[in-house]
Amino acid sequence: MADNSRSVLVVGLGRFGSSVATTLDAMGQDVLAVDKDPGLVNRWSSQVPTVQADMTDVLAVEQLNATDFSTAIVAIGDSVEASVITTGNLLDAGISDIWAKSVSKEHARILQRIGARHIINAETDAGKRVGHLVSGNYLDYIEIEGAHTVVKIHTPPHVVGYSIEDARVHERYGITVVGIKSPGKEFEYGSKELTMHRNDELIIMGKEDQIDKFIHG
């Protein structure tokens, strides 16, 4: 299992939640998906570890040992009340890194107010993208048609101090550095003489396995 693995609790197995859970699971993260609907639990149980429970119930949260999880994603979309109560219960259980899906501005505001760290806009944030962001490898993730992906990452340690040309990024990894954003500076397109520094954000494009190879060296 990857050394950056974190245990993630995904609450809600609708289209969004199931997409987040399967993406995280495929990346080797330690995932548990929860839904109160036995039909959904049965449907996804062969693909990801699932449990049937109603997380608006404090007792259910305790029985699940929710405190063991470092991150929780509240993907409940059909009930703002259930989403808010569940988020509150998980915060009370001691999970501080909470990603909660919102269905309206008002919903987002309530979630923020009670302490959810990341608010996901249900309209614009696809489950797969959120899965990649939660895993911690990428600062941002954009899926484009076909096999390629565009991601924003911090400069991997093994290329710090090298120019794009000297690191032979494309030859060795098959990826393209689209551009670099250094702290306090303007975004620069990825010309080959640009040097990659430690705190830079790189926008890179490639296939997912190539990007992961580049990140881990």
ChimeraX attribute file (.defattr): number of C-alpha atoms within 10 A of each C-alpha:
attribute: neighborCount
match mode: 1-to-1
recipient: residues
	/A:1	8
	/A:2	9
	/A:3	7
	/A:4	10
	/A:5	15
	/A:6	18
	/A:7	16
	/A:8	25
	/A:9	25
	/A:10	25
	/A:11	28
	/A:12	26
	/A:13	26
	/A:14	16
	/A:15	12
	/A:16	19
	/A:17	27
	/A:18	23
	/A:19	18
	/A:20	26
	/A:21	33
	/A:22	21
	/A:23	21
	/A:24	27
	/A:25	18
	/A:26	13
	/A:27	15
	/A:28	16
	/A:29	22
	/A:30	19
	/A:31	25
	/A:32	19
	/A:33	26
	/A:34	27
	/A:35	22
	/A:36	16
	/A:37	15
	/A:38	12
	/A:39	11
	/A:40	17
	/A:41	21
	/A:42	13
	/A:43	12
	/A:44	17
	/A:45	12
	/A:46	9
	/A:47	13
	/A:48	20
	/A:49	16
	/A:50	23
	/A:51	19
	/A:52	16
	/A:53	20
	/A:54	18
	/A:55	25
	/A:56	19
	/A:57	13
	/A:58	16
	/A:59	12
	/A:60	15
	/A:61	19
	/A:62	14
	/A:63	9
	/A:64	16
	/A:65	10
	/A:66	22
	/A:67	16
	/A:68	13
	/A:69	21
	/A:70	15
	/A:71	21
	/A:72	26
	/A:73	28
	/A:74	27
	/A:75	27
	/A:76	25
	/A:77	20
	/A:78	11
	/A:79	9
	/A:80	19
	/A:81	13
	/A:82	17
	/A:83	24
	/A:84	23
	/A:85	17
	/A:86	22
	/A:87	28
	/A:88	18
	/A:89	21
	/A:90	28
	/A:91	19
	/A:92	14
	/A:93	17
	/A:94	13
	/A:95	20
	/A:96	17
	/A:97	19
	/A:98	23
	/A:99	21
	/A:100	29
	/A:101	26
	/A:102	24
	/A:103	17
	/A:104	12
	/A:105	10
	/A:106	11
	/A:107	18
	/A:108	20
	/A:109	13
	/A:110	14
	/A:111	25
	/A:112	15
	/A:113	10
	/A:114	13
	/A:115	14
	/A:116	26
	/A:117	14
	/A:118	16
	/A:119	18
	/A:120	20
	/A:121	15
	/A:122	16
	/A:123	10
	/A:124	7
	/A:125	13
	/A:126	18
	/A:127	22
	/A:128	20
	/A:129	18
	/A:130	23
	/A:131	24
	/A:132	20
	/A:133	18
	/A:134	22
	/A:135	20
	/A:136	13
	/A:137	17
	/A:138	20
	/A:139	16
	/A:140	15
	/A:141	20
	/A:142	15
	/A:143	13
	/A:144	10
	/A:145	6
	/A:146	7
	/A:147	9
	/A:148	16
	/A:149	17
	/A:150	22
	/A:151	25
	/A:152	22
	/A:153	21
	/A:154	20
	/A:155	20
	/A:156	18
	/A:157	13
	/A:158	13
	/A:159	20
	/A:160	16
	/A:161	15
	/A:162	15
	/A:163	18
	/A:164	19
	/A:165	15
	/A:166	13
	/A:167	18
	/A:168	15
	/A:169	17
	/A:170	15
	/A:171	10
	/A:172	11
	/A:173	19
	/A:174	16
	/A:175	22
	/A:176	17
	/A:177	21
	/A:178	16
	/A:179	17
	/A:180	26
	/A:181	20
	/A:182	15
	/A:183	11
	/A:184	6
	/A:185	9
	/A:186	9
	/A:187	14
	/A:188	13
	/A:189	14
	/A:190	21
	/A:191	14
	/A:192	14
	/A:193	11
	/A:194	18
	/A:195	19
	/A:196	24
	/A:197	21
	/A:198	15
	/A:199	14
	/A:200	18
	/A:201	21
	/A:202	25
	/A:203	23
	/A:204	20
	/A:205	21
	/A:206	20
	/A:207	15
	/A:208	15
	/A:209	11
	/A:210	16
	/A:211	23
	/A:212	14
	/A:213	13
	/A:214	21
	/A:215	18
	/A:216	10
	/A:217	11
